[in-house]
Amino acid sequence: MLRLIGARSSVRNRGSEAKITAPSDRTLVRLASALGLKPGFLRDVDRGRAADLLAEADQVGVRPVFAVEQDAQAAVAARSALTKQILAVFSTEELRSELERRDRLEEEGERRENNKDLWDTLQPIGTHGDSP
């Protein structure tokens, strides 16, 4: 687990100089919360402030939310609402006929591809590609 916390440390290059950085307490609290770590673990790796923040968040029952999670949840909700609006425009019979039409087109395309493969297989060597 120490490697995981250590992996959040990184080296930043400033010009020709490498600067070692450590994750912020806020980042560690989010990471520890997501991994289900206890505050004692952060104290063991000399991150007392992050441990205190994690303990406080645990007491309040607040789970840090990542902006990426919020964006993903908003996108899912938007797609769901849009799908419902679009489907509400069509009747069940219209949707059924559209799905049947798409299935027919797909089957026709597969049949054409199979016929071309068969034609190419049956042609003498050197005459491939002249299929109808």
ZADO-108883 format. One record per residue (C-alpha): x, y, z; residue number from 0; residue in one letter. Coordinates in pm, 1 decimal, padded with zeros to 6 digits. Each point is the difference from the previous one (the first is absolute). Example, Ala and Ser with C-alpha at 12.3 -4.5 7.8 and 13.67 -1.06 7.14 Angstrom:
! residues 2
+----------+----------+----------+-----+-----+
|     east |    north |       up |   n | res |
+----------+----------+----------+-----+-----+
|  01230.0 | -00450.0 |  00780.0 |   0 |   A |
|  00137.0 |  00344.0 | -00066.0 |   1 |   S |
+----------+----------+----------+-----+-----+
! end
This chain:
! residues 132
+----------+----------+----------+-----+-----+
|     east |    north |       up |   n | res |
+----------+----------+----------+-----+-----+
|  00000.0 |  00000.0 |  00000.0 |   0 |   M |
|  00294.4 |  00229.7 |  00061.5 |   1 |   L |
|  00092.7 | -00034.4 | -00363.9 |   2 |   R |
| -00345.8 |  00119.3 | -00099.0 |   3 |   L |
|  00031.8 |  00312.8 |  00213.4 |   4 |   I |
|  00355.9 |  00037.6 | -00127.5 |   5 |   G |
| -00122.9 | -00034.1 | -00357.0 |   6 |   A |
| -00200.2 |  00317.0 |  00047.4 |   7 |   R |
|  00330.2 |  00178.1 |  00056.0 |   8 |   S |
|  00158.1 |  00114.5 | -00318.9 |   9 |   S |
|  00289.1 |  00180.9 | -00149.1 |  10 |   V |
| -00071.4 |  00327.1 | -00175.3 |  11 |   R |
|  00253.2 |  00151.0 | -00234.1 |  12 |   N |
|  00062.1 |  00371.5 |  00026.5 |  13 |   R |
|  00232.6 |  00095.8 | -00278.1 |  14 |   G |
|  00294.7 | -00233.4 |  00032.7 |  15 |   S |
| -00066.5 | -00063.3 |  00368.9 |  16 |   E |
| -00203.0 | -00291.4 |  00135.0 |  17 |   A |
| -00217.9 |  00086.6 |  00297.5 |  18 |   K |
| -00150.4 | -00275.2 |  00214.1 |  19 |   I |
| -00355.4 |  00072.8 |  00107.2 |  20 |   T |
| -00230.7 | -00174.2 |  00241.5 |  21 |   A |
| -00377.8 | -00022.7 | -00036.2 |  22 |   P |
| -00203.6 |  00256.9 |  00187.1 |  23 |   S |
| -00190.9 | -00097.5 |  00313.6 |  24 |   D |
| -00323.5 |  00047.6 | -00190.7 |  25 |   R |
|  00113.7 | -00245.7 | -00268.8 |  26 |   T |
|  00106.9 | -00251.8 |  00263.3 |  27 |   L |
| -00335.7 |  00026.9 |  00179.3 |  28 |   V |
| -00183.7 | -00069.7 | -00324.6 |  29 |   R |
|  00226.6 | -00290.4 | -00084.1 |  30 |   L |
| -00014.1 | -00148.3 |  00350.5 |  31 |   A |
| -00378.3 |  00035.4 |  00007.4 |  32 |   S |
| -00036.6 | -00168.6 | -00339.0 |  33 |   A |
|  00226.0 | -00284.5 |  00113.7 |  34 |   L |
| -00171.7 | -00036.7 |  00337.2 |  35 |   G |
|  00314.2 |  00081.6 |  00197.8 |  36 |   L |
| -00015.0 |  00105.6 |  00363.9 |  37 |   K |
|  00151.2 |  00323.2 |  00135.5 |  38 |   P |
|  00259.0 | -00201.5 |  00193.6 |  39 |   G |
|  00155.3 | -00112.4 | -00324.7 |  40 |   F |
|  00062.9 |  00358.4 | -00105.6 |  41 |   L |
|  00147.9 |  00076.6 |  00342.0 |  42 |   R |
|  00235.0 | -00297.8 | -00039.8 |  43 |   D |
|  00139.8 |  00160.4 | -00315.3 |  44 |   V |
|  00043.8 |  00339.8 |  00167.3 |  45 |   D |
| -00306.8 |  00165.0 | -00154.9 |  46 |   R |
| -00171.5 |  00111.0 |  00321.6 |  47 |   G |
| -00196.1 |  00289.7 | -00150.6 |  48 |   R |
| -00142.7 | -00224.4 | -00271.6 |  49 |   A |
| -00085.3 | -00256.9 |  00268.6 |  50 |   A |
| -00186.3 |  00266.8 |  00200.1 |  51 |   D |
| -00194.1 |  00108.9 | -00309.1 |  52 |   L |
| -00088.7 | -00361.9 | -00077.3 |  53 |   L |
| -00114.7 | -00059.9 |  00358.2 |  54 |   A |
| -00213.2 |  00314.9 | -00014.9 |  55 |   E |
| -00154.4 | -00108.5 | -00329.6 |  56 |   A |
| -00070.7 | -00345.2 |  00146.0 |  57 |   D |
| -00171.9 |  00152.2 |  00305.6 |  58 |   Q |
| -00218.5 |  00227.7 | -00207.8 |  59 |   V |
| -00070.4 | -00283.2 | -00240.2 |  60 |   G |
|  00117.2 |  00199.5 | -00297.9 |  61 |   V |
|  00162.5 | -00185.7 | -00282.7 |  62 |   R |
|  00221.3 |  00220.7 | -00215.2 |  63 |   P |
| -00143.4 |  00019.0 | -00350.6 |  64 |   V |
|  00230.3 |  00028.0 | -00297.0 |  65 |   F |
| -00085.2 |  00254.3 | -00268.1 |  66 |   A |
|  00039.1 | -00276.7 | -00257.7 |  67 |   V |
| -00266.3 | -00203.5 |  00182.0 |  68 |   E |
| -00235.1 |  00296.8 |  00000.8 |  69 |   Q |
|  00056.6 |  00057.2 | -00371.6 |  70 |   D |
| -00060.2 | -00367.0 | -00077.5 |  71 |   A |
| -00318.2 | -00009.0 |  00208.6 |  72 |   Q |
| -00128.1 |  00316.4 | -00168.2 |  73 |   A |
|  00075.5 | -00143.2 | -00345.3 |  74 |   A |
| -00184.6 | -00323.4 |  00080.5 |  75 |   V |
| -00300.8 |  00192.1 |  00129.1 |  76 |   A |
| -00002.6 |  00222.6 | -00309.0 |  77 |   A |
|  00020.1 | -00297.9 | -00238.3 |  78 |   R |
| -00276.5 | -00175.6 |  00190.6 |  79 |   S |
| -00226.6 |  00306.4 | -00016.3 |  80 |   A |
|  00071.9 |  00049.0 | -00369.9 |  81 |   L |
| -00070.6 | -00367.0 | -00074.0 |  82 |   T |
| -00333.3 |  00021.4 |  00181.9 |  83 |   K |
| -00094.5 |  00314.4 | -00193.0 |  84 |   Q |
|  00089.9 | -00155.5 | -00334.5 |  85 |   I |
| -00182.5 | -00324.9 |  00073.8 |  86 |   L |
| -00306.5 |  00191.8 |  00115.5 |  87 |   A |
| -00035.5 |  00141.7 | -00352.8 |  88 |   V |
| -00043.0 | -00345.3 | -00156.4 |  89 |   F |
| -00274.2 | -00254.8 |  00051.4 |  90 |   S |
|  00084.8 | -00358.2 |  00085.3 |  91 |   T |
| -00102.3 | -00111.9 | -00349.8 |  92 |   E |
|  00227.9 |  00259.1 | -00163.1 |  93 |   E |
|  00294.8 | -00113.9 |  00211.3 |  94 |   L |
| -00073.1 | -00364.5 | -00077.1 |  95 |   R |
| -00014.4 |  00066.2 | -00376.3 |  96 |   S |
|  00325.6 |  00202.2 |  00014.6 |  97 |   E |
|  00178.7 | -00282.5 |  00183.1 |  98 |   L |
| -00129.6 | -00252.1 | -00255.5 |  99 |   E |
|  00119.9 |  00225.9 | -00284.6 | 100 |   R |
|  00346.6 |  00022.7 |  00153.6 | 101 |   R |
|  00012.0 | -00377.3 |  00050.5 | 102 |   D |
| -00092.4 | -00054.6 | -00368.0 | 103 |   R |
|  00272.6 |  00239.8 | -00115.2 | 104 |   L |
|  00255.7 | -00171.9 |  00220.9 | 105 |   E |
| -00098.5 | -00345.4 | -00127.5 | 106 |   E |
|  00012.2 |  00123.4 | -00359.6 | 107 |   E |
|  00349.3 |  00141.2 |  00054.0 | 108 |   G |
|  00119.7 | -00327.7 |  00154.8 | 109 |   E |
| -00153.8 | -00195.0 | -00288.6 | 110 |   R |
|  00178.3 |  00221.9 | -00256.5 | 111 |   R |
|  00329.6 | -00043.7 |  00182.3 | 112 |   E |
| -00043.5 | -00379.3 |  00012.9 | 113 |   N |
| -00089.5 | -00007.7 | -00371.9 | 114 |   N |
|  00312.1 |  00202.1 | -00084.8 | 115 |   K |
|  00216.0 | -00234.4 |  00210.3 | 116 |   D |
| -00153.4 | -00300.3 | -00174.9 | 117 |   L |
|  00050.8 |  00160.5 | -00343.2 | 118 |   W |
|  00366.0 |  00076.5 |  00078.9 | 119 |   D |
|  00053.6 | -00354.4 |  00126.3 | 120 |   T |
| -00144.3 | -00159.2 | -00311.9 | 121 |   L |
|  00195.7 |  00216.7 | -00248.0 | 122 |   Q |
|  00316.0 | -00137.9 | -00158.2 | 123 |   P |
|  00324.9 |  00134.0 |  00140.3 | 124 |   I |
|  00088.5 |  00343.2 | -00138.6 | 125 |   G |
| -00354.3 |  00111.6 | -00075.7 | 126 |   T |
| -00105.9 |  00103.3 |  00351.7 | 127 |   H |
| -00163.3 |  00336.3 |  00043.4 | 128 |   G |
| -00215.9 | -00022.5 | -00311.3 | 129 |   D |
| -00310.8 | -00095.9 |  00195.6 | 130 |   S |
| -00341.7 |  00115.4 | -00118.0 | 131 |   P |
+----------+----------+----------+-----+-----+
! end
